[in-house]
Amino acid sequence: MTDSINANVVVSMPSQLFTMARSFKAVANGKIYIGKIDTDPVNPENQVQVYLENENGTHVPVPQPININAGGFPVYNGQIAKFVTVQGHSMAVYDAHNAQQFYFPNVLKYDPDQLEYRLSQPDGYLLVGGLAEHYSLPVKFVVVDNAPYNGDLKAALTAATSGSVFWLGKKTYNITGLYGVNRNTVENITIVGAGMPQLSSDKRYLMDGTGTIIQGTIKNQAKGFKIFNLGIDVGDYVSQNVYPSVTYEDGLQHYGAGSNANLEINNVKLLNTVTDPSKPGTHSLLLEQLSGVKLGYVECIGGFHGFTVKCQGLQGGIAHCYGQYGDAFIFKSDSGGACADNYMERIAVGLYDNSGWPDVTMGGIYDAHDNVTIDRIGIGELIVQNASWGLIPSDANTGFITNVSIGRYSAFNVYGNYYSLTIDNKCVGWTIGEHRISNASGGIRVHPDSVEINIGTGSSKGNTKSGYALGGNSLTHGKLFANENGEAGVDYLGGLGLDASLINGYINGTVLISGYPGVKDGNPLNGWADTGAFDMILTGKTVQVTGSLTRGTAAVAYNTISACRPIKRVPIPAWGVSASSTMIPVECYIETNGQLNVAGFASIPVGGTVNFNGNYLTK
């Protein structure tokens, strides 16, 4: 009829098809009445105008009631049609016998399109039950580029109140001087950027226009601080040209927030000095004297310390650290607090292409300072490339480092006169999983005084020194492939844990294995003498007894250490030359008390030699 009619309320039941009330079948030959909300639409005084909507969008008024065909669809002149009104309405549906099947006082209550519309409104969230119990809106949304701050992030942060959320654009914000000796103390601050920026080719600054950049350090000691999707620039250019005077600062520092800190960091790029010859001792990211951090992805570039963990309760994602001239990452305990209960998905050190960088990236360090233990550290994967080392102890390491797990370890082109991964004498309960090391100064080193160390299956090849240097009584390891190393495939450092049967390799500078665990306890007894070829070697749980001894004056020739004695008496094949120059067998046993008992020694003349070639299982 007219295009000016705003007929946008469809005449239909909530079930769409017009069906009977007590059975799922069409209201064949029924009738539909449309009226004002909360009235009886059968009464002509209550009825509202209904329109037929044509395919071209025009509308034609039609009389009531509207007929229903045999299939349950409203029709006009026998044709299925779309009927609409300009307002909400009541509806009554009658069957062919003029019996009421349905009455809806307000059809809009049931219209999914109307529900969608209402939810889309600014107050639509009020229609969702339970929000008040589970969620609260931020106290204040601040688009920093708008009035009253007009891009002045320093002023915005100075005026921050608890619960404020600051939205930043794809530009650069200067907050130099805001945080020096002071830190943020306002709780539940959130800063959200428009993306991480790019690094300049000279490594001196983050490039304006490539993402959100905050120039100047951020220091926080309040709970609930969250920061996402941006870069923090305290690199060479900002330190020397943007600060009022030359100033070297940490990138992001969370210090002293205490327990239940509830901090979050994700998609944050941190640039410290890279080219400055003075090499100031700054941190990219410092987490200290606090508990409770959720970490997503962080990229730590340059500085003395990269990713510094001196906290508890870190639940981490991925940290990529490169360009550091001190250490790429460090787990540290000291008198200020223990580093404990910290877990990372992945830590990556170095770059695939290191060209253009003035220094080789340093690796990771663990430092149990001031005799304070580091405990329960988990790294799902540690990847090191083109760096000086992977993970080593600090020179000032005085406390214990316990319950450390690295699920997967990879090291490529890692040269720094260190074994790429070193487990020192303060380490207890370490697990290094599957690993691959290639072209390093050395592979993995385990100190013989370490306790309960497990090295998984892996390979270490092409290293300057040995592929592995392994020691310790409680060492266990999987299958190790050590090949093409400058010295030994495996340098044996002592203890009973090395299992030579699990070590393979073909070409090494000296030998595949430099030594083997021995079970001899002291020197020969009762006048027996070693000819220089006698040994008792432990391989896994098997002791090989080989070589020869010069006959003594009594049957007991040697003792074995208590950890490697048999569960029962075991015969050991032995033979010698009798007084008549005949080769004869000699009765011999390993006793449960660990004695090598040459029971038939008297059949060999004084000064004669007894040869051994047997083995037994330890208990």
C-alpha positions as CSV (number, residue, x, y, z in Angstrom):
1,M,0.0,0.0,0.0
2,T,2.4,2.7,1.1
3,D,6.2,2.6,1.7
4,S,5.7,4.9,4.7
5,I,4.3,2.0,6.7
6,N,7.0,0.7,9.1
7,A,5.5,-2.7,9.4
8,N,8.3,-4.8,11.1
9,V,6.5,-7.2,13.5
10,V,5.8,-10.5,11.8
11,V,2.5,-12.2,12.5
12,S,3.5,-15.7,13.6
13,M,3.4,-18.1,16.5
14,P,6.6,-18.7,18.5
15,S,6.7,-22.2,16.9
16,Q,6.4,-20.5,13.4
17,L,4.0,-23.2,12.1
18,F,0.4,-22.8,13.5
19,T,-0.2,-26.1,15.3
20,M,-2.9,-27.5,17.7
21,A,-2.4,-27.0,21.4
22,R,-2.5,-30.7,22.4
23,S,-1.2,-32.4,19.3
24,F,1.6,-31.7,16.8
25,K,-0.6,-31.1,13.8
26,A,-1.7,-28.1,11.8
27,V,-4.6,-25.9,12.8
28,A,-6.3,-26.7,9.5
29,N,-8.9,-24.2,8.4
30,G,-8.4,-22.2,11.6
31,K,-8.4,-18.5,12.1
32,I,-6.0,-15.9,13.5
33,Y,-7.0,-12.7,15.4
34,I,-4.5,-9.8,16.1
35,G,-5.2,-7.1,18.7
36,K,-3.7,-4.7,21.1
37,I,-1.3,-6.1,23.8
38,D,-3.1,-7.7,26.7
39,T,-6.6,-7.6,25.1
40,D,-8.9,-10.0,23.4
41,P,-8.2,-9.7,19.7
42,V,-11.5,-11.4,18.7
43,N,-13.2,-8.1,19.8
44,P,-13.1,-5.8,16.8
45,E,-12.6,-2.8,19.1
46,N,-9.3,-4.3,20.2
47,Q,-8.0,-5.3,16.8
48,V,-5.0,-3.6,15.1
49,Q,-4.3,-3.3,11.4
50,V,-2.6,-6.2,9.8
51,Y,-0.7,-5.9,6.5
52,L,0.2,-8.3,3.7
53,E,3.8,-7.8,2.8
54,N,4.5,-8.2,-0.9
55,E,7.8,-9.4,-2.4
56,N,8.7,-5.8,-3.4
57,G,8.4,-4.7,0.2
58,T,5.1,-2.9,-0.2
59,H,2.3,-3.4,2.3
60,V,-1.5,-3.9,1.7
61,P,-4.0,-3.8,4.6
62,V,-6.0,-7.0,5.0
63,P,-9.2,-7.7,7.1
64,Q,-9.4,-10.1,10.1
65,P,-9.5,-12.9,10.8
66,I,-6.6,-14.3,8.9
67,N,-7.2,-17.8,7.5
68,I,-5.0,-20.8,8.1
69,N,-4.7,-23.5,5.4
70,A,-4.5,-27.3,5.8
71,G,-0.7,-27.1,6.3
72,G,-0.9,-24.7,9.2
73,F,0.3,-21.6,7.3
74,P,-1.5,-18.2,7.2
75,V,-3.0,-17.5,3.7
76,Y,-4.5,-14.7,1.7
77,N,-6.8,-15.6,-1.1
78,G,-5.6,-19.2,-0.7
79,Q,-1.9,-18.3,-1.1
80,I,0.7,-18.6,1.7
81,A,1.6,-15.0,2.6
82,K,3.7,-12.9,5.1
83,F,1.6,-10.8,7.5
84,V,3.0,-8.0,9.6
85,T,1.9,-5.2,11.9
86,V,3.5,-1.9,13.0
87,Q,3.4,-2.7,16.7
88,G,3.5,-5.4,19.3
89,H,0.2,-7.2,19.6
90,S,-1.8,-10.0,21.2
91,M,-2.8,-13.1,19.2
92,A,-5.6,-15.6,19.4
93,V,-5.7,-18.8,17.3
94,Y,-8.9,-20.7,16.8
95,D,-9.5,-24.1,15.1
96,A,-12.0,-25.0,12.4
97,H,-14.7,-25.6,15.1
98,N,-14.1,-22.1,16.6
99,A,-12.4,-23.5,19.6
100,Q,-9.5,-21.4,21.0
101,Q,-6.1,-23.2,20.7
102,F,-3.8,-20.4,21.8
103,Y,-3.8,-16.9,23.3
104,F,-0.6,-14.8,23.5
105,P,-1.1,-11.5,25.4
106,N,2.2,-10.1,23.9
107,V,3.8,-11.9,21.0
108,L,7.0,-9.9,21.2
109,K,7.9,-11.7,24.4
110,Y,8.4,-14.8,22.3
111,D,10.0,-13.3,19.1
112,P,13.7,-14.3,18.8
113,D,14.3,-11.4,16.5
114,Q,13.1,-9.0,19.1
115,L,15.2,-10.7,21.8
116,E,18.3,-10.4,19.5
117,Y,17.5,-6.7,19.1
118,R,17.1,-6.1,22.8
119,L,20.3,-7.9,23.6
120,S,22.1,-5.7,21.1
121,Q,21.2,-2.5,23.0
122,P,23.6,-0.8,25.4
123,D,21.7,-2.2,28.4
124,G,21.2,-5.6,26.8
125,Y,23.6,-7.3,29.2
126,L,21.0,-6.7,31.9
127,L,18.8,-9.4,30.3
128,V,21.5,-12.1,31.1
129,G,21.0,-13.6,34.5
130,G,24.0,-14.1,36.9
131,L,26.2,-11.4,35.5
132,A,26.2,-9.5,38.7
133,E,27.3,-12.5,40.6
134,H,30.2,-13.4,38.3
135,Y,31.3,-10.3,36.4
136,S,31.8,-6.6,37.1
137,L,32.4,-3.9,34.6
138,P,35.6,-1.8,34.8
139,V,35.2,1.2,37.0
140,K,36.5,3.4,34.1
141,F,37.2,2.9,30.5
142,V,39.8,5.4,29.2
143,V,40.5,5.9,25.5
144,V,43.8,7.7,26.1
145,D,43.7,9.4,22.7
146,N,40.4,11.1,23.5
147,A,39.7,14.0,25.8
148,P,40.6,14.8,28.4
149,Y,44.0,13.2,28.0
150,N,44.4,13.5,24.2
151,G,47.2,11.0,24.0
152,D,48.9,11.9,27.2
153,L,49.4,8.5,28.8
154,K,51.5,9.9,31.6
155,A,48.7,12.1,32.7
156,A,46.2,9.3,32.4
157,L,48.2,7.0,34.6
158,T,48.9,9.7,37.1
159,A,45.1,10.2,37.5
160,A,44.3,6.4,37.5
161,T,41.8,5.0,39.9
162,S,41.4,1.4,40.9
163,G,39.8,-0.7,38.1
164,S,40.7,1.7,35.3
165,V,41.2,0.3,31.8
166,F,43.4,2.3,29.4
167,W,43.0,1.8,25.7
168,L,45.9,2.8,23.5
169,G,46.2,3.3,19.8
170,K,48.7,2.4,17.2
171,K,51.2,5.1,18.1
172,T,53.9,6.1,20.6
173,Y,53.3,7.3,24.1
174,N,56.0,9.0,26.2
175,I,55.9,8.3,29.9
176,T,59.6,8.8,30.7
177,G,60.1,10.1,34.2
178,L,56.7,8.8,35.5
179,Y,58.3,5.9,37.3
180,G,61.8,6.2,38.8
181,V,62.3,5.2,42.4
182,N,58.5,5.2,42.7
183,R,56.1,2.6,41.3
184,N,52.4,2.3,40.6
185,T,50.4,1.6,43.7
186,V,46.9,1.7,42.2
187,E,45.3,-1.8,42.1
188,N,43.6,-3.4,39.1
189,I,45.0,-1.2,36.4
190,T,44.8,-2.6,32.8
191,I,46.7,-1.2,29.8
192,V,45.6,-2.5,26.4
193,G,47.5,-1.7,23.2
194,A,46.8,-2.1,19.5
195,G,49.6,-4.6,18.8
196,M,53.3,-5.3,19.3
197,P,55.5,-2.9,17.3
198,Q,58.6,-3.7,15.1
199,L,62.2,-3.3,16.0
200,S,64.3,-0.8,14.0
201,S,67.1,-2.2,11.9
202,D,69.8,-0.6,14.0
203,K,68.2,-2.2,17.2
204,R,68.0,1.1,18.9
205,Y,64.2,1.8,19.1
206,L,60.8,0.4,18.4
207,M,59.3,1.9,15.2
208,D,56.5,4.4,15.5
209,G,53.3,3.5,13.6
210,T,54.0,-0.3,13.6
211,G,52.1,-0.9,16.9
212,T,51.6,0.5,20.3
213,I,54.8,1.8,21.9
214,I,55.3,3.1,25.5
215,Q,58.5,5.0,25.8
216,G,59.8,4.7,29.4
217,T,59.8,2.1,32.1
218,I,56.7,0.7,33.8
219,K,57.2,-0.1,37.5
220,N,54.4,-1.7,39.5
221,Q,53.9,-3.0,43.0
222,A,50.1,-3.1,43.1
223,K,47.9,-6.2,42.7
224,G,45.8,-6.8,39.6
225,F,48.0,-5.0,37.1
226,K,47.4,-6.2,33.5
227,I,49.1,-5.2,30.3
228,F,48.5,-6.5,26.8
229,N,49.4,-6.0,23.1
230,L,52.1,-3.4,23.0
231,G,55.8,-2.7,23.2
232,I,57.8,-1.0,26.0
233,D,60.9,0.9,24.7
234,V,63.8,1.7,27.1
235,G,66.3,1.0,24.4
236,D,69.4,3.0,23.4
237,Y,67.5,5.8,21.7
238,V,64.9,6.3,24.4
239,S,67.6,6.0,27.2
240,Q,69.9,8.6,25.6
241,N,67.5,10.9,23.8
242,V,64.0,10.8,25.2
243,Y,64.7,10.8,28.9
244,P,65.6,14.3,30.1
245,S,69.1,13.0,30.9
246,V,70.7,9.7,30.0
247,T,68.7,7.1,32.0
248,Y,68.8,3.3,31.8
249,E,65.8,1.5,33.2
250,D,64.1,-1.9,33.3
251,G,61.4,-2.4,30.7
252,L,58.6,-3.8,32.9
253,Q,59.2,-4.3,36.6
254,H,56.7,-5.9,39.0
255,Y,58.2,-5.7,42.5
256,G,56.8,-6.3,45.9
257,A,53.1,-7.0,45.0
258,G,53.0,-9.8,47.5
259,S,50.8,-12.9,47.5
260,N,47.8,-13.2,45.3
261,A,49.2,-10.5,43.0
262,N,46.9,-11.5,40.1
263,L,49.2,-10.0,37.4
264,E,48.8,-10.6,33.7
265,I,51.2,-10.0,30.8
266,N,50.6,-11.0,27.2
267,N,51.9,-10.0,23.8
268,V,54.4,-7.5,25.2
269,K,57.7,-6.7,23.5
270,L,60.4,-5.2,25.7
271,L,63.4,-3.4,24.3
272,N,66.4,-2.6,26.5
273,T,69.9,-1.3,25.4
274,V,71.6,-3.4,22.7
275,T,74.3,-1.2,21.3
276,D,75.4,0.8,24.3
277,P,79.1,0.0,25.1
278,S,78.6,0.6,28.8
279,K,76.3,-2.4,29.0
280,P,74.0,-1.1,31.8
281,G,72.6,-3.8,34.2
282,T,68.9,-3.5,33.4
283,H,66.1,-6.1,33.2
284,S,63.7,-6.6,30.3
285,L,61.1,-8.1,32.6
286,L,61.5,-8.4,36.3
287,L,59.1,-10.4,38.6
288,E,60.3,-10.2,42.2
289,Q,58.8,-10.6,45.7
290,L,55.4,-11.6,44.6
291,S,53.2,-14.6,43.9
292,G,50.6,-15.0,41.2
293,V,51.5,-14.1,37.6
294,K,49.8,-15.3,34.4
295,L,52.1,-14.9,31.5
296,G,51.2,-15.2,27.8
297,Y,53.9,-14.2,25.2
298,V,56.7,-11.8,26.0
299,E,59.7,-10.9,23.8
300,C,62.7,-9.7,25.8
301,I,65.3,-7.8,23.7
302,G,68.7,-6.7,24.9
303,G,69.7,-5.5,28.4
304,F,71.8,-7.3,30.9
305,H,69.1,-9.6,32.3
306,G,66.3,-10.6,30.0
307,F,63.4,-12.6,31.7
308,T,64.1,-12.4,35.4
309,V,62.0,-14.7,37.7
310,K,62.4,-14.0,41.4
311,C,58.9,-14.8,42.3
312,Q,56.4,-17.6,43.0
313,G,53.3,-18.9,41.3
314,L,54.2,-18.0,37.7
315,Q,51.9,-19.8,35.3
316,G,53.6,-19.0,32.0
317,G,53.3,-19.1,28.3
318,I,56.2,-18.3,26.0
319,A,59.3,-16.1,26.6
320,H,61.6,-15.3,23.7
321,C,64.9,-13.7,24.9
322,Y,67.7,-12.5,22.7
323,G,70.4,-9.8,22.5
324,Q,71.2,-10.0,26.2
325,Y,74.8,-9.4,27.3
326,G,74.4,-10.9,30.8
327,D,71.8,-13.7,30.8
328,A,68.8,-14.3,28.6
329,F,66.8,-15.5,31.6
330,I,67.4,-16.2,35.2
331,F,65.6,-18.1,38.0
332,K,66.9,-16.6,41.3
333,S,66.2,-17.0,45.0
334,D,67.8,-14.7,47.6
335,S,67.3,-13.3,51.0
336,G,64.3,-11.3,49.6
337,G,62.4,-14.5,48.8
338,A,62.4,-17.9,47.2
339,C,61.9,-18.6,43.5
340,A,59.5,-21.5,43.6
341,D,56.4,-23.0,41.9
342,N,57.0,-21.4,38.6
343,Y,56.0,-23.1,35.3
344,M,56.6,-22.0,31.7
345,E,55.3,-23.5,28.4
346,R,58.4,-22.5,26.5
347,I,61.6,-20.4,26.8
348,A,63.4,-19.6,23.5
349,V,66.9,-18.1,23.6
350,G,68.7,-16.5,20.7
351,L,67.8,-16.1,17.0
352,Y,68.1,-18.3,14.0
353,D,69.9,-15.5,12.2
354,N,72.2,-13.6,14.5
355,S,73.7,-11.3,11.9
356,G,73.6,-7.6,12.7
357,W,73.7,-8.1,16.5
358,P,76.8,-6.8,18.4
359,D,76.9,-9.5,21.0
360,V,76.1,-13.2,21.1
361,T,73.1,-13.8,23.3
362,M,73.9,-15.1,26.7
363,G,71.9,-18.1,28.0
364,G,69.9,-18.9,31.1
365,I,71.1,-19.1,34.7
366,Y,69.9,-20.6,37.9
367,D,71.1,-18.8,41.1
368,A,70.1,-20.1,44.5
369,H,71.7,-17.1,46.2
370,D,72.1,-16.5,50.0
371,N,71.5,-20.2,50.6
372,V,67.9,-19.9,49.6
373,T,66.5,-22.9,47.7
374,I,65.0,-22.7,44.2
375,D,62.2,-25.2,44.1
376,R,59.6,-26.6,41.6
377,I,60.6,-25.1,38.3
378,G,59.0,-26.4,35.1
379,I,59.8,-25.5,31.5
380,G,57.9,-27.4,28.9
381,E,60.5,-26.7,26.2
382,L,63.8,-24.9,26.3
383,I,65.2,-23.9,22.8
384,V,68.6,-22.3,22.5
385,Q,70.3,-21.3,19.3
386,N,73.3,-19.1,18.4
387,A,73.9,-18.3,22.0
388,S,76.7,-18.8,24.6
389,W,75.0,-21.5,26.7
390,G,71.6,-23.0,27.5
391,L,71.2,-23.2,31.3
392,I,74.1,-23.1,33.8
393,P,74.6,-22.3,37.5
394,S,75.6,-18.9,38.7
395,D,79.1,-18.5,40.2
396,A,77.3,-17.3,43.3
397,N,75.1,-20.4,43.6
398,T,75.0,-21.4,47.3
399,G,71.6,-22.9,47.9
400,F,70.0,-26.0,46.5
401,I,68.0,-26.2,43.2
402,T,65.3,-28.9,43.6
403,N,62.5,-30.4,41.5
404,V,63.3,-28.9,38.1
405,S,61.8,-30.3,35.0
406,I,62.6,-29.4,31.3
407,G,60.3,-31.4,29.0
408,R,62.3,-30.9,25.8
409,Y,65.7,-29.4,25.4
410,S,67.3,-28.2,22.1
411,A,70.6,-26.4,21.6
412,F,72.1,-25.5,18.2
413,N,75.3,-23.5,17.7
414,V,75.9,-22.8,21.3
415,Y,79.5,-21.8,21.9
416,G,80.7,-20.2,25.2
417,N,83.2,-22.5,26.7
418,Y,80.5,-24.2,28.8
419,Y,78.5,-27.3,28.5
420,S,75.2,-26.1,27.1
421,L,73.3,-27.4,30.1
422,T,75.0,-27.9,33.4
423,I,73.5,-29.6,36.5
424,D,75.8,-28.8,39.4
425,N,76.4,-30.3,42.8
426,K,73.5,-28.3,44.4
427,C,70.9,-29.9,42.1
428,V,68.4,-32.4,43.4
429,G,65.5,-34.1,41.6
430,W,66.0,-32.8,38.0
431,T,64.5,-34.2,34.9
432,I,65.6,-33.3,31.4
433,G,63.4,-35.0,28.8
434,E,64.0,-35.6,25.1
435,H,66.9,-33.5,23.8
436,R,68.9,-32.7,20.8
437,I,72.3,-30.8,20.9
438,S,74.4,-30.0,17.9
439,N,77.5,-27.9,17.4
440,A,78.0,-26.7,21.0
441,S,81.0,-26.3,23.3
442,G,79.7,-29.3,25.1
443,G,76.4,-31.2,25.6
444,I,74.9,-31.9,29.0
445,R,77.0,-32.1,32.2
446,V,75.8,-33.7,35.4
447,H,77.9,-33.2,38.5
448,P,78.7,-36.5,40.3
449,D,77.5,-35.0,43.6
450,S,74.0,-34.1,42.2
451,V,71.1,-36.3,43.4
452,E,68.3,-38.0,41.5
453,I,68.9,-36.7,38.1
454,N,67.1,-38.2,35.1
455,I,68.2,-37.5,31.5
456,G,65.8,-38.6,28.8
457,T,66.5,-40.1,25.4
458,G,68.4,-37.8,23.0
459,S,71.5,-37.0,21.0
460,S,74.5,-34.7,21.4
461,K,76.9,-34.4,18.4
462,G,79.4,-32.2,16.8
463,N,80.5,-30.6,20.0
464,T,83.9,-29.2,20.8
465,K,84.2,-31.1,24.1
466,S,82.2,-34.3,24.9
467,G,78.7,-34.9,24.0
468,Y,77.9,-35.6,27.7
469,A,79.7,-35.5,31.0
470,L,77.8,-37.7,33.4
471,G,78.2,-38.6,37.0
472,G,76.3,-39.4,40.2
473,N,75.1,-42.5,42.0
474,S,71.4,-41.7,41.5
475,L,71.7,-40.7,37.8
476,T,69.4,-42.4,35.4
477,H,69.2,-41.8,31.6
478,G,67.6,-43.0,28.4
479,K,69.2,-44.0,25.2
480,L,72.0,-41.5,24.3
481,F,73.5,-41.0,20.9
482,A,76.9,-39.3,21.2
483,N,78.8,-38.9,17.9
484,E,81.3,-36.7,16.2
485,N,82.4,-34.9,19.4
486,G,85.8,-33.4,19.8
487,E,86.6,-35.5,22.9
488,A,84.7,-38.4,24.3
489,G,81.1,-39.3,23.4
490,V,80.4,-39.5,27.1
491,D,82.9,-38.3,29.7
492,Y,82.4,-40.4,32.8
493,L,82.6,-38.3,36.0
494,G,82.1,-41.0,38.6
495,G,79.2,-42.7,40.5
496,L,77.0,-45.6,39.6
497,G,74.3,-44.1,37.4
498,L,75.9,-44.3,34.0
499,D,74.6,-47.2,31.9
500,A,77.0,-48.0,29.1
501,S,74.5,-50.3,27.4
502,L,72.3,-47.3,26.6
503,I,75.0,-45.3,24.9
504,N,75.7,-45.4,21.1
505,G,78.1,-43.5,18.9
506,Y,80.6,-44.3,16.2
507,I,83.2,-41.5,15.7
508,N,84.4,-39.3,18.6
509,G,87.8,-37.6,19.2
510,T,89.0,-40.0,21.9
511,V,86.6,-42.8,22.9
512,L,82.8,-43.4,23.1
513,I,82.9,-43.6,26.9
514,S,85.9,-42.4,28.9
515,G,85.2,-44.7,31.9
516,Y,82.7,-47.0,33.5
517,P,81.2,-47.3,37.0
518,G,83.2,-49.8,39.0
519,V,82.1,-51.7,42.1
520,K,85.4,-52.7,43.6
521,D,85.6,-51.6,47.3
522,G,89.2,-50.7,48.0
523,N,92.2,-52.9,47.1
524,P,92.7,-56.7,46.8
525,L,92.6,-58.7,50.1
526,N,94.6,-61.5,51.6
527,G,97.7,-61.2,49.4
528,W,95.9,-61.1,46.1
529,A,97.3,-58.7,43.5
530,D,95.8,-57.0,40.5
531,T,97.7,-57.9,37.3
532,G,96.5,-54.6,35.9
533,A,93.6,-56.1,33.9
534,F,91.1,-56.9,36.6
535,D,87.8,-55.0,36.9
536,M,84.3,-55.2,38.1
537,I,82.2,-52.9,35.9
538,L,78.5,-51.9,36.5
539,T,76.3,-51.7,33.4
540,G,72.7,-51.0,34.4
541,K,72.0,-53.6,37.0
542,T,74.7,-56.1,35.7
543,V,78.2,-56.3,37.1
544,Q,80.8,-57.7,34.7
545,V,83.8,-59.4,36.4
546,T,86.7,-59.6,34.0
547,G,90.5,-59.8,34.0
548,S,93.0,-61.6,36.3
549,L,94.5,-61.6,39.7
550,T,97.6,-63.1,41.2
551,R,96.7,-65.8,43.7
552,G,96.7,-64.8,47.4
553,T,96.8,-66.7,50.7
554,A,93.0,-67.0,51.3
555,A,89.9,-67.4,49.3
556,V,88.5,-63.9,49.6
557,A,90.2,-61.8,46.9
558,Y,88.1,-58.6,46.8
559,N,85.1,-56.8,48.3
560,T,82.4,-55.0,46.3
561,I,80.6,-51.8,47.4
562,S,77.4,-52.3,49.3
563,A,75.1,-50.9,46.6
564,C,76.2,-53.5,44.1
565,R,75.9,-56.8,45.8
566,P,73.8,-59.8,44.6
567,I,70.6,-60.9,46.2
568,K,71.9,-64.4,46.4
569,R,75.2,-66.3,45.9
570,V,76.3,-66.2,42.3
571,P,79.0,-68.5,40.7
572,I,81.6,-66.6,38.6
573,P,83.4,-68.6,35.9
574,A,87.2,-68.6,36.6
575,W,90.2,-70.6,35.6
576,G,94.0,-70.8,36.0
577,V,97.1,-72.9,35.4
578,S,97.8,-75.8,37.9
579,A,101.2,-76.8,39.2
580,S,101.3,-79.3,36.4
581,S,100.9,-76.5,33.8
582,T,97.3,-77.6,33.0
583,M,94.5,-75.1,32.5
584,I,91.9,-75.9,35.1
585,P,88.6,-74.4,36.3
586,V,88.7,-72.6,39.6
587,E,85.6,-72.5,41.9
588,C,84.5,-68.9,42.5
589,Y,81.5,-67.0,43.8
590,I,80.2,-63.5,44.5
591,E,78.7,-63.8,48.0
592,T,75.7,-61.8,49.2
593,N,78.0,-59.9,51.5
594,G,79.9,-58.6,48.4
595,Q,83.0,-60.8,48.7
596,L,84.7,-62.3,45.6
597,N,85.2,-65.7,47.1
598,V,87.8,-67.8,45.1
599,A,86.9,-71.0,46.9
600,G,89.2,-73.2,44.7
601,F,92.2,-70.9,45.0
602,A,94.4,-73.7,46.5
603,S,94.4,-75.5,43.1
604,I,96.5,-72.8,41.7
605,P,100.2,-72.6,42.9
606,V,101.5,-69.6,44.8
607,G,102.3,-66.8,42.3
608,G,99.9,-68.3,39.8
609,T,97.2,-66.3,38.0
610,V,93.4,-66.7,38.2
611,N,91.3,-65.4,35.3
612,F,87.7,-64.2,35.6
613,N,84.9,-63.8,33.1
614,G,81.4,-63.7,34.5
615,N,78.6,-61.4,35.6
616,Y,75.8,-61.1,38.2
617,L,72.8,-58.9,38.8
618,T,72.8,-56.5,41.7
619,K,70.0,-56.5,44.2
